[in-house]
Amino acid sequence: MPQATGIPPKYLDIDLSPYAGHYIALVEGRVLAVGDTAESALARAKVARPQRPATILLIAHDNNTENTH
C-alpha cells in the first residue's frame, strides 16, 4: 500500500469521456493536449506550454454499458 505524502489529492471537474481511448496531457488541471500515444500527447503539450510540467493519462473507455440480451 502506498504511503501518504501529506499532499491533499486533487479532483478534476472535467468530463473526460470525449477523450476515451486517447492519451491526454493535463497542465494545471486543464486538458492541454490529446494524442494516440503518450509521447504524442506530451510532445504537443511541450509545444503549447514548454515551461509547464504535464501529467499524461490514458482515458479508459466506459465499460458501464447495459447488456441487452
Backbone bond lengths (Angstrom), bond angles and torsions (degrees), N, CA, C in turn:
res aa  C-N    CA-C-N  psi(-1)  N-CA   C-N-CA  omega(-1)  CA-C   N-CA-C  phi
1 M - - - 1.458 - - 1.523 108.47 -
2 P 1.351 117.55 133.10 1.466 119.86 179.71 1.523 111.91 -65.58
3 Q 1.306 114.77 149.43 1.457 119.83 178.05 1.521 110.12 -84.44
4 A 1.311 115.35 147.91 1.467 120.40 176.63 1.519 109.37 -68.55
5 T 1.317 116.79 140.86 1.455 120.85 -178.08 1.518 112.47 -100.03
6 G 1.330 116.66 -11.06 1.449 119.24 -176.23 1.516 112.63 86.94
7 I 1.340 116.62 -4.20 1.455 121.35 178.33 1.526 107.74 -94.34
8 P 1.319 117.65 124.13 1.466 118.49 -178.54 1.530 110.75 -66.96
9 P 1.343 117.29 144.44 1.467 119.24 179.26 1.516 111.39 -68.19
10 K 1.325 115.17 153.54 1.456 120.90 176.04 1.518 108.06 -110.43
11 Y 1.308 116.34 138.94 1.452 121.59 179.69 1.519 108.68 -113.86
12 L 1.319 114.93 138.42 1.457 120.35 179.16 1.520 109.36 -93.43
13 D 1.286 116.42 131.74 1.455 121.50 175.15 1.526 108.08 -105.37
14 I 1.344 114.29 58.85 1.456 121.68 -175.14 1.525 107.84 -131.36
15 D 1.330 117.13 136.56 1.456 121.34 172.83 1.519 107.49 -79.56
16 L 1.326 116.20 109.93 1.456 120.85 -177.71 1.527 112.59 -95.82
17 S 1.314 118.19 2.21 1.466 120.84 -177.18 1.526 113.83 -59.72
18 P 1.340 120.70 -31.85 1.469 118.53 176.87 1.532 113.29 -64.25
19 Y 1.316 117.66 -16.94 1.460 122.39 -177.01 1.531 112.65 -100.50
20 A 1.326 117.90 8.69 1.472 121.78 -177.44 1.522 110.53 -54.73
21 G 1.328 115.19 131.41 1.458 121.13 -179.61 1.509 114.40 84.87
22 H 1.320 117.52 2.74 1.463 122.03 -179.42 1.527 110.52 -123.16
23 Y 1.308 114.73 163.66 1.458 121.56 172.98 1.528 108.16 -92.57
24 I 1.329 115.54 140.64 1.459 119.89 175.15 1.521 109.28 -122.44
25 A 1.307 114.97 153.56 1.462 121.80 174.43 1.517 107.08 -111.25
26 L 1.317 116.13 118.57 1.461 121.76 177.29 1.515 109.17 -98.90
27 V 1.317 115.20 131.95 1.465 121.73 175.00 1.516 106.59 -132.34
28 E 1.307 114.96 120.94 1.463 121.98 179.81 1.529 111.72 53.09
29 G 1.342 115.75 40.85 1.455 120.75 175.29 1.513 115.71 79.03
30 R 1.326 117.02 9.49 1.468 121.14 -179.46 1.524 110.06 -123.80
31 V 1.335 116.28 145.98 1.460 120.50 175.59 1.522 107.26 -73.86
32 L 1.315 115.38 116.95 1.459 120.86 -176.85 1.522 111.96 -102.52
33 A 1.342 116.38 -32.14 1.460 119.48 -177.34 1.523 109.80 -151.51
34 V 1.320 114.98 156.50 1.461 122.86 179.07 1.523 107.73 -132.71
35 G 1.328 116.12 143.53 1.455 119.67 177.53 1.507 111.83 -154.24
36 D 1.339 115.61 164.92 1.461 120.88 176.55 1.524 111.86 -79.93
37 T 1.341 116.22 -16.57 1.461 121.80 175.92 1.525 108.42 -130.86
38 A 1.321 115.15 160.17 1.466 119.64 177.00 1.524 109.95 -62.01
39 E 1.329 116.02 -38.57 1.457 120.65 -178.50 1.523 111.96 -64.01
40 S 1.337 117.04 -40.59 1.464 119.09 -179.15 1.528 111.33 -70.65
41 A 1.324 117.60 -37.82 1.468 120.10 177.00 1.527 110.27 -63.70
42 L 1.328 116.92 -42.65 1.456 120.90 179.80 1.532 111.01 -66.32
43 A 1.323 117.19 -42.02 1.466 120.25 179.96 1.529 110.65 -62.26
44 R 1.317 117.04 -42.40 1.471 120.50 179.12 1.522 111.09 -65.75
45 A 1.321 116.57 -38.35 1.465 120.11 178.58 1.524 110.74 -65.57
46 K 1.328 116.91 -39.19 1.472 120.25 -179.73 1.521 112.00 -66.63
47 V 1.330 116.85 -31.55 1.465 120.18 176.72 1.523 109.89 -69.51
48 A 1.334 115.93 -42.88 1.462 120.60 -176.95 1.529 112.66 -72.78
49 R 1.312 117.13 -41.41 1.465 122.11 -177.80 1.520 109.16 -140.01
50 P 1.328 118.05 77.56 1.467 120.91 -173.83 1.523 114.92 -63.56
51 Q 1.308 117.94 -24.93 1.465 119.75 -176.64 1.532 113.29 -93.35
52 R 1.333 118.04 -2.50 1.459 121.52 -176.55 1.522 110.58 -107.53
53 P 1.331 117.93 131.91 1.470 119.82 176.54 1.533 110.45 -71.28
54 A 1.316 115.97 140.60 1.457 121.56 179.98 1.524 110.02 -110.90
55 T 1.311 115.55 146.97 1.453 122.66 171.92 1.521 106.79 -105.74
56 I 1.327 116.48 126.35 1.463 121.27 -177.61 1.527 108.97 -101.74
57 L 1.339 115.39 130.46 1.465 121.68 -179.90 1.513 109.94 -131.26
58 L 1.330 116.49 142.14 1.456 121.79 170.61 1.523 106.54 -94.66
59 I 1.316 116.73 122.80 1.461 120.79 -179.11 1.522 108.04 -91.58
60 A 1.313 115.24 118.84 1.466 121.51 -177.56 1.517 110.90 -75.35
61 H 1.327 114.42 154.97 1.460 119.92 172.66 1.516 108.94 -71.68
62 D 1.306 118.33 147.92 1.463 122.79 177.75 1.518 108.71 -77.15
63 N 1.309 116.48 118.33 1.474 121.43 -179.97 1.519 111.78 -98.54
64 N 1.321 117.75 14.08 1.463 121.20 -177.66 1.528 111.40 -93.28
65 T 1.318 116.67 45.90 1.457 119.27 177.46 1.519 109.00 -93.83
66 E 1.316 116.53 149.24 1.453 121.17 -177.75 1.522 109.86 -76.52
67 N 1.321 115.86 142.88 1.451 122.01 175.30 1.518 107.94 -86.82
68 T 1.329 118.63 122.44 1.456 121.14 -173.93 1.528 112.99 -105.61
69 H 1.311 118.36 33.04 1.479 120.86 178.63 1.484 110.70 -73.85
